[in-house]
């Protein structure tokens, strides 16, 4: 039976891997860029200054508050945490890290160092978030997403990324050259086109006249080029068996995502990050709406009363009434809050699982720079920690924070869940062992570790919704009845968040969904104003 794109994405989604699912979506050409002009969004002013209560001070909630305040609305934001940003969480020294069912941790990073436990990079195509950064004066710097000096550790073999990528390209080009030389493609492509392709393969991938791949140094040198008579000697090619993804038609290969990662739409250079931590954008928005935000105020009940809303929140069983509500709470949290939502809405809130990525970071002297010439970028592994992220800023500083585990089913199915179940100590051990494999003798320098499992993080309990149909594979982007239900307002209550966007797991998805929710509130307020004037 043929495997449709929809079925493929559903199977990937069921595996519980946000990274794998979204990477597959992008590989199939189904990721959605932010529309041109979306960054110019503004809420029209409405007479009377309607009141709006916003649930959650993550990116969607903060942007909603920022735009409504500018348009003259009366706004209150309720946030359960003692901080803003939601899943944008930058941990610095002195911060307490609370996890459900695990001992609390105390971050002890040196002053000026930080760990982006949630969002950590912004694609240059994410116009809305970049526009807010620009408008609010948040400085940006490159996030190094790919580094050929970094290594891959698969099957117990550690090899430089450049050797893996360049030799794979060479072998694939050799196969194409052989197919052309054996006339296997005659009739499928014109003779002139085949001749052009054959000529192109020589400079592109080191294909010799006889059709064989001959490394030209792009994959690395056995002897580096040097002064006077030190001629370079290229490394011999790794065999295709050493490079090839693990076979298995019914499961993702561990090496698939590392090979294709930099070619994905939203993972292509240039990636960006705010100078000093990803929370700088959230903090900048918060600074403009701070008097409107009530921290440590978890919502306990959502009611519709007298054409408006009544939101009960703690501590002290307080309540606030408003004309409208924008709810940006993650579905696992919202599903447990007492409400008078319709049965269809309540069912929709429990319809999909949430991805459960885990991150873990250490402070250390920058041995990756001094010893291995690695300045930013990612290392990949088939160990449980999956992904190592080297810091992209402050090159040459004494110390830095290396993310020694970013687990999101990049190279293992269901790895986020499995890593979540481990104790802090087990995660630290696995991550130390991985760093030791990549940098022999250096794991002893790792200190001040902190780990965050998003499924165990209060008021989040996951990172991103995994919809069973992730994109335009069923005509028009249909994700099924649950998604359609969550897009519909409950009277004066509208919903927003990255889970209600086709840019899942990105701040951009939260921002663009907030804009859509604001359009709904604006239309409701305008209609009410017109009716009031006519009465």
Buried (B, 14 or more C-beta within 10 A) or exposed (E): EEEEBBEBBBBBBBBBBBBBBBBBBBBBEBBBBBEEEBBEBEBEEBEBBBBBBBBBBBBBBBBBBBBBBEBBBBBBBBBBBEBBBBBBBBBBBEBEBBBEEBEEBEBBBBEEBBBBBBBBBBBBBBBBBBBBBEEBEBEBEBBBBBBBBBBBBBEEEBBBBBBBBBBBBBBBBBEBBBBBBEEEBEEEEEEEEBEEBBEEBBEEBBBEEEBEBBBBBBBBEEEEEEEEEEEEEBBEBBEBEBBEBBEEEEBBBBBBBBBBBBEBBBBBEEBBBBEBBBBBBBBBBBEBBEEBBBBEBBBBBBBBEEEBBBBBBEEEEEEBEBBBBBBBBBBBBBBEBEBBBEEBBBBBBEBBBBBBBBBBBBBBBBBBBEEBEBBBBBBBBBBBBBBBBBBBBBEEBEBBBBBBBBBBBBBBBBBBBBBBEBEBEEBBEBBBBBBBBBBEEBBEBBEBBBBBBBBBBEBBBBBBBBBBBBBBBEEEBBBBEBBEBBBEBBBBBBBBBBBBBBBBBBBBBBBBBBBBBBBBBBEBBBEBBEEEEEE
